[in-house]
């Protein structure tokens, strides 16, 4: 329940921000394996409503220009990441059928439904709509990736830079 509240609180904040500027289990079962292709990939916020306020394409564009992104990544094998304005939450997803996916984050599960080309997540009268797309260029490129691998890459780059400094210092010795 906590994550649902966070998602919709973030959506409400996004709507308020936009209004101010303009004047949010593991792998599938054998039965769901064929349906996983319907959901796997990156889903970017495309609209919705929260507390009776509409989240329009124009308001989403204004948020994105400020680096505020909302998206869901559903990875192969059932892992997922929801990114809310730079805060990433790890979770899982499972295709229930061809048009319904169960998303679980921080112990709370909610169903999202495909309606045409949009994935609609509705909770307590509010809804967020997502369209399949690309990870935003200025979003965290490691979201959903193995953080240890990212850290290892950073360590390797630092070690390489350190070796270059040692080689420069050797001729003086």
C-alpha positions as CSV (number, residue, x, y, z in Angstrom):
1,X,0.0,0.0,0.0
2,X,2.9,2.3,0.8
3,X,4.3,2.2,-2.8
4,X,0.8,2.9,-4.3
5,X,0.5,5.9,-2.1
6,X,4.0,7.0,-3.2
7,X,3.2,6.6,-6.9
8,X,0.0,8.5,-6.7
9,X,1.5,11.2,-4.3
10,X,4.3,11.6,-7.0
11,X,1.6,11.9,-9.7
12,X,-0.3,14.5,-7.7
13,X,2.9,16.4,-7.2
14,X,3.7,16.2,-10.9
15,X,0.2,17.5,-11.8
16,X,0.6,20.3,-9.3
17,X,4.1,21.1,-10.7
18,X,2.8,21.1,-14.2
19,X,-0.2,23.3,-13.4
20,X,2.2,25.8,-11.7
21,X,4.5,25.7,-14.8
22,X,1.7,26.0,-17.3
23,X,-0.2,28.9,-15.6
24,X,4.0,8.4,-11.3
25,X,7.5,-12.3,-8.0
26,X,9.8,-13.6,-10.1
27,X,9.4,-15.1,-13.6
28,X,6.0,-15.8,-15.2
29,X,4.2,-19.1,-15.0
30,X,4.0,-21.5,-17.9
31,X,0.6,-20.0,-18.8
32,X,1.9,-16.4,-18.9
33,X,5.2,-17.1,-20.8
34,X,3.6,-16.4,-24.2
35,X,2.0,-13.2,-22.8
36,X,5.2,-11.8,-21.4
37,X,6.2,-10.2,-24.7
38,X,3.1,-8.0,-24.4
39,X,4.7,-6.3,-21.3
40,X,8.5,-6.7,-21.4
41,X,10.3,-3.5,-22.1
42,X,10.3,0.1,-21.0
43,X,6.9,1.9,-20.4
44,X,7.0,5.7,-20.2
45,X,4.4,7.8,-18.5
46,X,2.0,9.1,-21.2
47,X,-1.0,10.5,-19.2
48,X,-3.5,9.8,-16.4
49,X,-5.3,11.5,-13.7
50,X,-4.9,11.9,-9.9
51,X,-7.3,13.6,-7.5
52,X,-9.4,14.7,-10.4
53,X,-6.6,16.4,-12.2
54,X,-5.5,15.3,-15.7
55,X,-1.9,14.6,-16.5
56,X,-1.5,15.8,-20.1
57,X,1.2,15.3,-22.7
58,X,2.1,18.9,-22.3
59,X,2.6,18.7,-18.6
60,X,4.6,15.4,-18.9
61,X,6.9,17.2,-21.5
62,X,7.4,20.0,-19.1
63,X,8.4,17.6,-16.3
64,X,10.8,15.7,-18.7
65,X,12.5,19.0,-19.7
66,X,13.3,19.4,-16.0
67,X,14.7,15.9,-15.8
68,X,11.7,14.5,-14.0
69,X,10.8,11.1,-15.5
70,X,8.3,8.4,-14.6
71,X,8.7,5.0,-16.2
72,X,8.5,1.2,-15.6
73,X,11.0,-1.3,-16.9
74,X,9.8,-4.9,-17.1
75,X,12.9,-7.0,-17.6
76,X,13.2,-10.6,-18.9
77,X,12.8,-13.0,-16.1
78,X,10.3,-11.0,-14.2
79,X,12.3,-8.3,-12.5
80,X,11.1,-4.7,-12.7
81,X,12.0,-1.2,-11.8
82,X,9.7,1.7,-11.4
83,X,11.4,5.1,-11.6
84,X,9.6,8.1,-10.0
85,X,11.4,11.4,-10.6
86,X,14.9,9.8,-10.1
87,X,14.0,7.4,-7.3
88,X,14.1,3.8,-8.4
89,X,12.2,0.9,-6.8
90,X,13.0,-2.7,-7.5
91,X,10.2,-5.2,-7.9
92,X,8.7,-8.0,-10.0
93,X,6.1,-8.4,-12.7
94,X,4.1,-11.4,-13.9
95,X,1.8,-11.6,-17.0
96,X,-1.6,-12.8,-15.7
97,X,-3.0,-13.0,-19.3
98,X,-2.6,-11.3,-22.6
99,X,-3.8,-7.9,-21.3
100,X,-3.1,-8.0,-17.5
101,X,0.2,-7.8,-15.7
102,X,0.7,-8.0,-11.9
103,X,3.3,-5.5,-10.7
104,X,4.8,-5.9,-7.2
105,X,6.9,-3.2,-5.5
106,X,7.8,-3.1,-1.8
107,X,5.4,-6.0,-1.1
108,X,2.3,-4.4,-2.7
109,X,0.8,-5.8,-5.8
110,X,-1.4,-4.0,-8.3
111,X,-2.7,-5.0,-11.7
112,X,-2.1,-2.9,-14.8
113,X,-4.2,-3.5,-18.0
114,X,-3.3,-3.0,-21.6
115,X,-5.8,-0.7,-23.3
116,X,-4.8,-0.4,-26.9
117,X,-1.2,0.7,-26.9
118,X,-1.3,2.0,-23.3
119,X,-0.7,0.2,-20.0
120,X,-3.1,1.6,-17.4
121,X,-2.4,1.3,-13.7
122,X,-5.5,2.2,-11.7
123,X,-5.6,2.4,-7.9
124,X,-8.4,3.9,-5.8
125,X,-9.9,5.9,-8.6
126,X,-6.6,7.4,-9.9
127,X,-4.8,6.1,-12.9
128,X,-1.5,6.4,-14.7
129,X,-1.1,5.6,-18.4
130,X,2.2,4.3,-19.9
131,X,3.3,3.7,-23.5
132,X,6.1,1.5,-24.6
133,X,9.1,3.5,-25.4
134,X,12.8,4.1,-24.8
135,X,14.5,4.9,-21.5
136,X,14.8,8.7,-21.5
137,X,18.3,9.8,-22.5
138,X,18.9,11.8,-19.3
139,X,17.3,9.2,-17.0
140,X,19.5,6.9,-14.9
141,X,21.0,4.5,-17.4
142,X,21.7,1.9,-14.7
143,X,18.0,1.6,-13.6
144,X,17.2,-2.1,-13.5
145,X,20.8,-3.1,-14.3
146,X,23.0,-4.8,-11.8
147,X,24.4,-2.1,-9.5
148,X,27.4,-4.2,-8.7
149,X,28.3,-4.3,-12.4
150,X,28.0,-0.5,-12.6
151,X,30.2,-0.1,-9.5
152,X,32.8,-2.5,-11.0
153,X,32.9,-0.4,-14.2
154,X,33.5,2.7,-12.1
155,X,36.2,0.9,-10.1
156,X,37.9,-0.3,-13.3
157,X,37.9,3.2,-14.7
158,X,39.3,4.7,-11.5
159,X,42.1,2.0,-11.4
160,X,42.9,2.7,-15.0
161,X,43.1,6.5,-14.3
162,X,45.4,5.7,-11.3
163,X,47.7,3.6,-13.4
164,X,48.1,6.5,-15.8
165,X,49.1,8.8,-12.9
166,X,51.6,6.2,-11.6
167,X,53.2,5.9,-15.1
168,X,53.6,9.6,-15.2
169,X,55.2,9.7,-11.8
170,X,57.8,6.8,-12.5
171,X,60.2,8.8,-14.7
172,X,60.8,11.2,-11.7
173,X,61.8,8.3,-9.4
